Amino acid sequence: FEDVRELVRGEMQTPLFKRSMRLRRGVERLFADAKGKRGLARLHLRGLRGAEEEFLLGAAIANLVLLARPDNRPARSRKPPPPLERIDRMARISRG
């Protein structure tokens, strides 16, 4: 089957394949999260319509989890500290 392997290797070099893999990476991450963290390892509803409904419910849950995540990060100041203060702080850090 070496001729088929060569054909596949050629397809892997096309821009369309690279774009497809980049898009797939994001989707695969969502599936892995749903499977590992949300307990959706297998579909329970039958048929394509049942699978679609179950997947949409899982996606809605993932979106709600993202929205409910607390944002405890402090707000950054818009302007950097004055240059002398930055130099002093860097000197203190480098001294240990």
C-alpha positions as CSV (number, residue, x, y, z in Angstrom):
1,F,0.0,0.0,0.0
2,E,3.0,2.3,-0.4
3,D,1.3,4.1,-3.4
4,V,-1.6,5.0,-1.1
5,R,0.8,6.3,1.6
6,E,2.5,8.5,-1.0
7,L,-0.8,9.9,-2.0
8,V,-1.7,10.7,1.6
9,R,1.7,12.3,2.2
10,G,1.1,14.5,-0.8
11,E,-2.3,15.5,0.5
12,M,-0.8,16.4,3.8
13,Q,1.3,19.2,2.2
14,T,-1.7,21.1,0.8
15,P,-2.9,24.3,2.3
16,L,-6.4,22.9,2.6
17,F,-5.2,20.0,4.7
18,K,-3.2,22.3,7.0
19,R,-6.3,24.6,7.5
20,S,-8.4,21.6,8.2
21,M,-6.0,20.3,10.8
22,R,-5.9,23.8,12.5
23,L,-9.7,23.9,12.7
24,R,-9.9,20.3,13.9
25,R,-7.5,21.1,16.8
26,G,-10.1,23.4,18.3
27,V,-13.0,20.9,17.9
28,E,-11.0,18.0,19.2
29,R,-10.1,20.0,22.3
30,L,-13.8,20.6,23.0
31,F,-14.6,16.9,22.5
32,A,-11.8,15.9,24.9
33,D,-13.1,18.3,27.5
34,A,-16.7,17.0,27.2
35,K,-15.5,13.4,27.3
36,G,-13.0,13.8,30.2
37,K,-14.5,16.4,32.4
38,R,-18.2,16.4,31.7
39,G,-18.9,12.7,31.5
40,L,-20.0,12.6,27.9
41,A,-17.9,9.6,27.0
42,R,-20.8,8.0,25.0
43,L,-24.0,9.2,23.4
44,H,-27.2,8.0,25.1
45,L,-29.8,9.3,22.6
46,R,-30.4,7.3,19.4
47,G,-29.9,8.5,15.8
48,L,-28.3,11.6,14.3
49,R,-30.9,13.9,15.7
50,G,-30.4,12.5,19.2
51,A,-26.6,12.8,18.8
52,E,-27.0,16.4,17.7
53,E,-29.3,17.3,20.6
54,E,-26.9,15.6,23.1
55,F,-23.9,17.4,21.7
56,L,-25.7,20.8,21.7
57,L,-26.6,20.2,25.4
58,G,-22.9,19.4,26.1
59,A,-21.8,22.5,24.2
60,A,-24.3,24.7,26.2
61,I,-23.0,23.3,29.4
62,A,-19.4,24.1,28.4
63,N,-20.4,27.6,27.5
64,L,-22.2,28.1,30.8
65,V,-19.2,26.8,32.7
66,L,-17.1,29.4,30.9
67,L,-19.5,32.1,31.7
68,A,-19.7,31.1,35.4
69,R,-16.0,31.1,35.9
70,P,-15.0,33.8,38.4
71,D,-12.7,36.4,37.1
72,N,-10.3,36.9,40.0
73,R,-7.5,38.4,38.0
74,P,-6.7,42.0,39.2
75,A,-7.1,44.7,36.6
76,R,-3.8,45.9,35.2
77,S,-3.0,49.6,35.2
78,R,-3.1,51.1,31.8
79,K,0.2,53.0,31.9
80,P,3.5,51.5,32.9
81,P,5.3,52.8,36.0
82,P,7.8,55.6,35.5
83,P,11.2,54.5,34.1
84,L,13.2,55.1,37.4
85,E,10.7,52.9,39.3
86,R,11.0,50.2,36.7
87,I,14.8,50.3,36.9
88,D,14.8,50.1,40.7
89,R,12.3,47.2,40.6
90,M,14.5,45.3,38.0
91,A,17.6,45.9,40.1
92,R,15.9,44.4,43.1
93,I,14.7,41.4,41.2
94,S,18.2,40.7,39.7
95,R,19.8,41.0,43.1
96,G,17.5,38.3,44.4
